[in-house]
Amino acid sequence: MFKNIVPKFLLFFLIICAMGLRPSLDAQEKKGLNASIQPELSSDKPIVADQASGELVADGKARLEYGKLLLLADNIRYRKKDGRASAKGNVILTYREFR
């Protein structure tokens, strides 16, 4: 019974934590502190550029690092144009102070 509840609660908690960090990230961006921080996408398989969607696609043990945030998943799609990422399969999102 609790097996299904705990992972959902943990994911919900991590999402809420990430949302709580957003104002501080916005404040840093306004000061130009994040201008030098670029996301780093890596994988145990070659990263593919999807020309149709303009996304970088990482399969396998995919990893996206952005400052203090770390996203791990089986599949990560990163759109450099607007800095958005989506993840599927065994998704883990962590913030450095909570690892």
RAWODA-V469853 format. One record per backbone hydrogen bond with DSSP energy under -0.5 kcal/mol. NH is the residue of the N-H (numbers start at 1). CO is the residue of the C=O. E is the energy in kcal/mol with one decimal. If there is no record, write none. Layout:
# RAWODA-V469853
nh=NH co=CO e=E
nh=NH co=CO e=E
This chain:
# RAWODA-V469853
nh=5 co=1 e=-0.6
nh=6 co=2 e=-2.3
nh=7 co=3 e=-0.9
nh=8 co=4 e=-1.0
nh=9 co=5 e=-2.6
nh=10 co=6 e=-2.7
nh=11 co=7 e=-2.5
nh=12 co=8 e=-2.5
nh=13 co=9 e=-2.7
nh=14 co=10 e=-2.5
nh=15 co=11 e=-2.3
nh=16 co=12 e=-2.4
nh=17 co=13 e=-2.4
nh=18 co=14 e=-2.5
nh=19 co=15 e=-2.5
nh=20 co=16 e=-2.1
nh=21 co=17 e=-1.2
nh=22 co=18 e=-0.8
nh=22 co=19 e=-0.6
nh=25 co=21 e=-1.9
nh=26 co=22 e=-2.6
nh=27 co=23 e=-2.3
nh=28 co=24 e=-1.9
nh=29 co=25 e=-2.4
nh=30 co=26 e=-2.1
nh=31 co=27 e=-1.2
nh=32 co=28 e=-0.6
nh=32 co=29 e=-1.0
nh=33 co=28 e=-2.3
nh=35 co=32 e=-0.7
nh=37 co=34 e=-0.8
nh=38 co=36 e=-0.6
nh=40 co=65 e=-2.7
nh=41 co=39 e=-0.5
nh=42 co=63 e=-2.7
nh=45 co=59 e=-0.8
nh=48 co=57 e=-2.6
nh=50 co=48 e=-0.7
nh=50 co=55 e=-3.3
nh=51 co=49 e=-1.0
nh=54 co=50 e=-2.2
nh=55 co=50 e=-1.0
nh=56 co=78 e=-3.0
nh=57 co=48 e=-3.5
nh=58 co=56 e=-0.5
nh=58 co=76 e=-2.8
nh=60 co=74 e=-1.3
nh=62 co=60 e=-1.7
nh=62 co=73 e=-2.0
nh=63 co=42 e=-2.6
nh=64 co=71 e=-2.7
nh=65 co=40 e=-2.4
nh=66 co=69 e=-2.4
nh=69 co=66 e=-2.5
nh=70 co=94 e=-2.4
nh=71 co=64 e=-2.8
nh=72 co=92 e=-3.0
nh=73 co=62 e=-1.8
nh=74 co=88 e=-0.9
nh=74 co=89 e=-2.7
nh=75 co=88 e=-1.8
nh=76 co=58 e=-2.4
nh=77 co=86 e=-2.8
nh=78 co=56 e=-2.8
nh=78 co=76 e=-0.5
nh=79 co=84 e=-3.4
nh=80 co=54 e=-0.5
nh=80 co=78 e=-0.8
nh=82 co=79 e=-0.6
nh=83 co=79 e=-1.6
nh=84 co=79 e=-1.0
nh=86 co=77 e=-2.3
nh=88 co=75 e=-2.3
nh=92 co=72 e=-2.8
nh=94 co=70 e=-2.6
nh=96 co=68 e=-2.1
nh=98 co=95 e=-2.7
nh=99 co=96 e=-1.3
